[in-house]
């Protein structure tokens, strides 16, 4: 039950708004969301000439790309790593023909440089930008399937593999080979299983379902480093130790954490601790693969299986406190026969009640929702037909 609208605080997109397939990754390029699903790459288009019964925003499929893994903005260009034909440059609709590898899992740009690293199924790869385009190369010394990449504040490159290894790589001056590689495992304080790598407040952080881990003894040599779970990077809620982390995003001074059924945002304080808040509109059990993207302005894109949630805090109408009778919001009114939307729906209007007149005898579907949710338990609603009955 939803109405796709770029001006609403919370919007749900799925096949009804043109988004087909399971959401794999989300990237915002030049204020335009690109979403990779199992059926291809989709781009969000908004409409300025919206009329009654038509949606204000919908997704359109972009080209005929293979399965897209990761995306990266490099200036005006958008690079998309695919699962079959290497890397594509989206704005020119061209594949980087000289790329010698096929499967690309993630892309990472070197700070202040002209190199983009790519994690692939056949090791660590790279692209160097020149006046004539992109020149691909393989990073010598790094083998295995690289799934996740991050850059440390000291210039070291971090990579995680499908086998659960975490690698700290010191690249050469030209970036084409590894001059030193340190591998970290369970014996170094890391949990078992696959782990991703992220930069959180400038520090490389190991992301696992069991929590977020950082180096505990950075004053020692890298080969002697030990990792510990950082409770300060997780919300202070009941059963924090059992919290299952599904996605993490660090944007500006805010850290976003997605668990198996909740979303939290932490505001970084001067002492590097966080003030945590729960994002109640995104409080629901996850049903499938989770992906997360947060813009610099704070707009959240959360992929959950075949659904994509857009949450823009502070945008749109603020929910009114629930009244004594817990008045419901009319989300949408639809004709049953043709499925045409005849009313977009709003909450109680302090300036006057909104009304809708339809021909007598028309079969209608009325989608409603509570103005404020406090639990994940199902809510119950009652209705009455004014003029026909006085009973709820």
C-alpha positions as CSV (number, residue, x, y, z in Angstrom):
1,X,0.0,0.0,0.0
2,X,1.8,3.1,-1.2
3,X,2.0,6.0,-3.5
4,X,5.3,6.6,-5.3
5,X,6.1,10.3,-4.7
6,X,9.4,12.0,-4.5
7,X,8.0,14.5,-2.1
8,X,6.9,12.0,0.5
9,X,9.1,11.1,3.5
10,X,8.7,7.3,2.8
11,X,8.1,5.8,-0.6
12,X,8.1,2.1,-1.6
13,X,9.1,1.1,-5.1
14,X,8.7,-2.3,-6.7
15,X,7.4,-3.8,-10.0
16,X,4.4,-1.4,-9.8
17,X,6.7,1.5,-10.3
18,X,8.9,-0.2,-12.9
19,X,11.5,-1.8,-10.6
20,X,11.7,-5.4,-11.6
21,X,13.9,-8.0,-9.9
22,X,15.8,-8.4,-6.6
23,X,17.7,-5.2,-5.6
24,X,21.5,-5.8,-5.7
25,X,23.0,-2.4,-5.4
26,X,22.0,1.3,-5.2
27,X,24.0,4.3,-6.3
28,X,23.1,8.0,-6.6
29,X,24.9,9.7,-9.5
30,X,24.4,13.4,-10.1
31,X,21.3,13.4,-7.9
32,X,19.8,10.5,-9.9
33,X,19.3,7.1,-8.3
34,X,20.5,4.1,-10.2
35,X,19.4,0.7,-9.0
36,X,20.9,-2.6,-10.1
37,X,18.5,-5.6,-9.9
38,X,18.5,-9.2,-11.1
39,X,16.9,-8.0,-14.3
40,X,19.2,-5.1,-15.2
41,X,20.0,-1.5,-14.3
42,X,17.1,0.9,-13.6
43,X,17.1,4.7,-13.3
44,X,14.5,6.8,-11.5
45,X,12.6,9.3,-13.5
46,X,10.3,12.0,-11.9
47,X,7.4,13.7,-13.6
48,X,6.5,17.3,-13.4
49,X,3.3,17.0,-15.4
50,X,1.6,14.5,-13.0
51,X,-2.2,14.1,-13.4
52,X,-4.7,12.4,-11.2
53,X,-4.3,8.6,-11.2
54,X,-0.7,8.6,-12.4
55,X,2.4,8.2,-10.3
56,X,4.8,11.1,-9.9
57,X,8.0,8.9,-10.2
58,X,8.9,5.6,-11.7
59,X,11.9,3.5,-12.7
60,X,13.0,2.9,-16.3
61,X,15.3,0.2,-17.4
62,X,18.6,1.5,-18.7
63,X,20.0,-0.2,-21.7
64,X,20.6,-4.0,-21.8
65,X,23.5,-4.4,-19.4
66,X,24.6,-7.7,-17.9
67,X,24.1,-8.3,-14.2
68,X,25.5,-5.2,-12.4
69,X,27.6,-5.7,-9.2
70,X,29.0,-2.3,-8.1
71,X,28.7,1.3,-9.3
72,X,31.1,4.3,-8.8
73,X,30.9,8.0,-9.7
74,X,34.1,9.4,-11.2
75,X,33.5,13.1,-12.0
76,X,30.8,13.2,-14.6
77,X,31.2,9.5,-15.4
78,X,29.3,6.6,-13.9
79,X,31.2,3.3,-13.9
80,X,29.2,0.0,-13.5
81,X,30.9,-3.3,-12.8
82,X,29.1,-6.3,-14.3
83,X,29.1,-10.0,-13.8
84,X,29.9,-10.9,-17.4
85,X,31.7,-8.2,-19.4
86,X,33.8,-6.2,-17.0
87,X,33.1,-2.5,-16.6
88,X,30.8,-0.2,-18.4
89,X,30.9,3.6,-18.6
90,X,27.2,4.5,-18.3
91,X,27.0,8.0,-19.7
92,X,28.5,7.0,-23.0
93,X,26.7,3.6,-23.1
94,X,30.1,2.0,-23.9
95,X,31.9,-0.9,-22.3
96,X,35.5,-0.4,-21.5
97,X,36.5,-2.9,-24.3
98,X,40.1,-3.5,-23.1
99,X,39.1,-4.8,-19.7
100,X,40.5,-8.3,-19.5
101,X,38.4,-9.7,-16.7
102,X,34.7,-10.5,-16.6
103,X,33.2,-10.5,-13.1
104,X,33.4,-7.2,-11.2
105,X,32.2,-7.1,-7.5
106,X,33.1,-3.6,-6.3
107,X,34.8,-0.4,-7.5
108,X,36.9,1.9,-5.4
109,X,38.6,5.2,-6.4
110,X,41.9,6.1,-4.9
111,X,41.8,9.4,-3.1
112,X,43.6,12.2,-5.0
113,X,44.6,9.8,-7.7
114,X,43.6,8.6,-11.2
115,X,43.2,4.9,-10.4
116,X,40.0,2.9,-9.8
117,X,40.5,-0.5,-8.2
118,X,38.1,-3.3,-9.0
119,X,37.5,-6.4,-7.0
120,X,36.9,-9.4,-9.3
121,X,36.6,-13.2,-9.2
122,X,40.2,-13.4,-10.5
123,X,42.0,-11.1,-8.0
124,X,42.4,-7.3,-7.7
125,X,42.2,-5.3,-10.9
126,X,42.6,-1.6,-11.7
127,X,41.8,1.1,-14.2
128,X,44.0,4.1,-14.8
129,X,42.4,7.2,-16.3
130,X,44.3,8.9,-19.2
131,X,43.5,11.5,-21.8
132,X,42.7,8.6,-24.2
133,X,40.4,6.8,-21.7
134,X,40.7,4.0,-19.2
135,X,43.7,1.6,-19.2
136,X,43.1,-1.7,-17.3
137,X,45.7,-3.7,-15.4
138,X,46.0,-6.5,-12.9
139,X,47.5,-5.9,-9.5
140,X,50.3,-8.4,-9.2
141,X,50.4,-10.4,-6.0
142,X,46.7,-10.3,-5.1
143,X,44.8,-13.5,-5.9
144,X,41.4,-15.0,-5.1
145,X,37.9,-13.6,-5.4
146,X,37.9,-10.1,-4.0
147,X,34.4,-9.0,-2.9
148,X,34.9,-5.8,-0.9
149,X,37.4,-2.8,-1.0
150,X,38.2,0.1,1.3
151,X,41.0,2.7,1.6
152,X,42.8,3.4,4.8
153,X,43.8,6.9,5.9
154,X,47.5,5.8,5.5
155,X,46.9,5.0,1.9
156,X,46.8,1.2,2.4
157,X,44.3,-0.7,0.4
158,X,42.0,-3.2,2.2
159,X,40.3,-6.1,0.6
160,X,38.1,-9.0,1.7
161,X,37.8,-12.3,-0.1
162,X,34.9,-14.8,-0.5
163,X,36.9,-17.2,1.7
164,X,36.7,-14.9,4.7
165,X,40.2,-13.4,4.5
166,X,40.9,-9.7,5.1
167,X,44.0,-8.3,3.3
168,X,45.9,-5.1,3.9
169,X,47.8,-4.2,0.7
170,X,50.5,-1.6,0.3
171,X,50.4,-0.7,-3.4
172,X,53.4,0.4,-5.4
173,X,53.8,4.0,-6.5
174,X,52.2,3.2,-9.9
175,X,49.5,1.1,-8.2
176,X,50.1,-1.9,-10.4
177,X,51.6,-4.3,-7.8
178,X,51.5,-5.0,-4.1
179,X,54.7,-4.3,-2.3
180,X,53.4,-5.8,1.0
181,X,50.4,-7.9,1.9
182,X,49.2,-8.8,5.4
183,X,46.4,-11.3,5.8
184,X,44.1,-11.4,8.9
185,X,41.9,-14.3,10.0
186,X,39.9,-15.6,13.0
187,X,43.2,-15.9,15.0
188,X,43.5,-12.1,14.8
189,X,40.2,-11.5,16.5
190,X,37.9,-11.5,13.4
191,X,34.7,-13.6,13.3
192,X,34.3,-16.5,11.0
193,X,32.7,-16.3,7.6
194,X,32.6,-13.6,4.9
195,X,33.4,-10.1,6.1
196,X,33.2,-6.8,4.2
197,X,35.5,-3.7,4.7
198,X,34.3,-0.1,5.1
199,X,35.8,3.2,6.1
200,X,34.1,4.6,9.2
201,X,35.2,8.0,10.3
202,X,38.5,7.5,8.5
203,X,39.2,4.1,10.1
204,X,39.0,0.9,8.2
205,X,36.3,-1.2,9.7
206,X,35.5,-4.9,9.2
207,X,31.8,-5.4,8.8
208,X,30.4,-8.8,9.8
209,X,26.9,-10.0,10.8
210,X,28.3,-10.2,14.3
211,X,29.2,-6.5,14.5
212,X,31.9,-4.0,13.5
213,X,35.5,-4.7,14.2
214,X,38.6,-2.4,14.2
215,X,42.3,-2.7,15.0
216,X,42.8,-2.5,18.8
217,X,46.6,-2.1,18.9
218,X,47.5,0.2,16.0
219,X,50.8,1.1,17.8
220,X,52.1,-2.3,16.9
221,X,53.4,-3.5,13.5
222,X,50.6,-4.4,11.1
223,X,51.5,-8.1,11.2
224,X,50.8,-8.0,15.0
225,X,47.4,-6.2,14.8
226,X,44.5,-7.6,16.7
227,X,40.8,-6.8,16.0
228,X,38.0,-6.2,18.6
229,X,34.3,-5.7,18.2
230,X,33.5,-2.0,18.7
231,X,30.3,-1.7,20.8
232,X,30.5,2.1,20.4
233,X,29.7,1.7,16.7
234,X,26.5,-0.1,17.5
235,X,23.3,1.3,19.0
236,X,22.8,1.0,22.7
237,X,19.7,-1.1,22.7
238,X,18.6,-4.3,24.4
239,X,20.5,-7.4,23.1
240,X,23.1,-5.3,21.3
241,X,25.4,-8.3,21.4
242,X,22.9,-10.3,19.4
243,X,22.3,-7.6,16.9
244,X,22.7,-8.9,13.3
245,X,24.3,-6.3,11.1
246,X,23.2,-6.5,7.5
247,X,24.4,-3.1,6.0
248,X,26.5,-0.1,7.1
249,X,26.9,3.3,5.6
250,X,29.1,6.2,6.9
251,X,28.0,9.6,5.4
252,X,29.3,12.9,6.8
253,X,29.0,12.7,10.6
254,X,26.3,10.0,10.5
255,X,26.6,6.3,10.7
256,X,23.7,4.2,9.5
257,X,23.2,0.6,10.7
258,X,20.7,-1.9,9.2
259,X,19.9,-4.9,11.3
260,X,17.6,-7.8,10.6
261,X,14.5,-5.8,11.4
262,X,15.5,-2.3,12.4
263,X,17.5,0.7,11.1
264,X,19.5,3.0,13.4
265,X,21.4,6.3,12.7
266,X,24.1,7.6,14.9
267,X,25.2,11.2,15.1
268,X,29.0,11.4,15.7
269,X,30.0,13.5,18.8
270,X,33.2,15.4,19.3
271,X,34.6,12.5,21.4
272,X,34.0,10.1,18.5
273,X,31.0,8.5,20.3
274,X,27.6,8.4,18.7
275,X,24.1,9.5,19.7
276,X,21.8,6.9,18.4
277,X,18.2,7.1,17.1
278,X,15.9,4.4,15.7
279,X,14.5,5.1,12.2
280,X,10.9,4.0,13.0
281,X,9.5,4.2,9.4
282,X,12.1,1.6,8.4
283,X,11.3,-0.8,11.3
284,X,10.1,-4.0,9.7
285,X,11.5,-7.6,9.3
286,X,13.8,-8.0,6.3
287,X,12.6,-10.4,3.7
288,X,15.6,-10.9,1.5
289,X,18.9,-9.4,0.4
290,X,19.6,-6.0,1.9
291,X,21.4,-3.1,0.3
292,X,21.8,0.4,1.5
293,X,22.8,3.8,0.0
294,X,22.6,7.2,1.8
295,X,23.1,10.5,0.0
296,X,25.1,13.5,1.4
297,X,21.7,15.2,2.0
298,X,20.6,12.2,4.2
299,X,18.1,10.5,1.8
300,X,18.1,6.8,2.5
301,X,17.6,4.1,-0.1
302,X,17.1,0.7,1.4
303,X,16.8,-2.4,-0.8
304,X,15.0,-5.4,0.7
305,X,14.5,-8.3,-1.7
306,X,12.3,-7.0,-4.5
307,X,11.3,-3.8,-2.7
308,X,13.1,-0.5,-2.5
309,X,12.4,2.0,0.2
310,X,13.2,5.7,-0.1
311,X,13.2,7.6,3.2
312,X,13.9,11.3,3.4
313,X,13.8,12.5,7.0
314,X,12.3,16.0,7.4
315,X,10.8,15.9,4.0
316,X,7.1,15.9,3.2
317,X,4.3,16.2,5.8
318,X,5.1,15.5,9.4
319,X,2.8,12.9,10.9
320,X,0.3,14.3,13.4
321,X,0.2,12.7,16.8
322,X,-2.4,9.9,17.0
323,X,-5.8,11.1,18.1
324,X,-7.8,9.5,20.8
325,X,-9.6,7.2,18.3
326,X,-6.3,6.5,16.5
327,X,-7.5,7.9,13.2
328,X,-6.1,6.2,10.2
329,X,-4.4,7.8,7.2
330,X,-6.2,7.1,3.9
331,X,-3.2,6.1,1.7
332,X,-5.0,5.5,-1.5
333,X,-8.4,4.8,-3.1
334,X,-8.5,2.6,-6.2
335,X,-11.3,1.3,-8.4
336,X,-11.4,-2.5,-8.3
337,X,-12.5,-3.0,-11.9
338,X,-9.7,-1.1,-13.6
339,X,-7.3,-0.5,-10.8
340,X,-7.3,3.3,-11.4
341,X,-6.1,5.5,-8.6
342,X,-8.8,8.1,-7.9
343,X,-7.4,9.5,-4.7
344,X,-3.7,9.8,-3.6
345,X,-4.5,10.0,0.1
346,X,-3.4,12.2,3.0
347,X,-3.6,12.3,6.7
348,X,-6.0,14.6,8.7
349,X,-5.8,18.1,7.4
350,X,-5.8,20.8,10.2
351,X,-7.2,23.3,7.7
352,X,-10.2,21.1,6.8
353,X,-11.1,17.6,5.8
354,X,-10.2,16.3,2.4
355,X,-13.1,14.7,0.5
356,X,-13.6,12.5,-2.5
357,X,-16.8,11.9,-4.5
358,X,-17.2,8.9,-6.8
359,X,-20.3,7.5,-8.6
360,X,-22.6,5.4,-6.5
361,X,-22.1,1.7,-6.9
362,X,-18.4,1.9,-7.8
363,X,-16.4,-0.9,-6.1
364,X,-13.5,0.6,-4.3
365,X,-10.4,-0.5,-2.5
366,X,-9.3,1.8,0.3
367,X,-5.7,1.4,1.6
368,X,-5.2,2.8,5.1
369,X,-2.4,3.0,7.6
370,X,-1.7,4.2,11.1
371,X,-0.2,7.7,11.4
372,X,2.4,6.4,13.9
373,X,3.9,2.9,14.3
374,X,5.4,1.8,17.5
375,X,5.7,-1.9,17.1
376,X,5.8,-4.5,14.3
377,X,2.6,-6.2,15.5
378,X,-0.3,-6.0,13.0
379,X,-2.8,-3.1,13.6
380,X,-6.6,-3.5,13.4
381,X,-8.9,-1.0,11.8
382,X,-12.7,-0.4,11.8
383,X,-14.9,1.4,9.4
384,X,-18.4,2.7,9.0
385,X,-20.4,4.0,6.0
386,X,-21.7,7.4,6.9
387,X,-25.4,7.8,6.0
388,X,-25.9,4.0,5.9
389,X,-24.9,2.9,9.4
390,X,-23.9,4.4,12.7
391,X,-22.0,1.4,14.0
392,X,-18.3,0.9,13.5
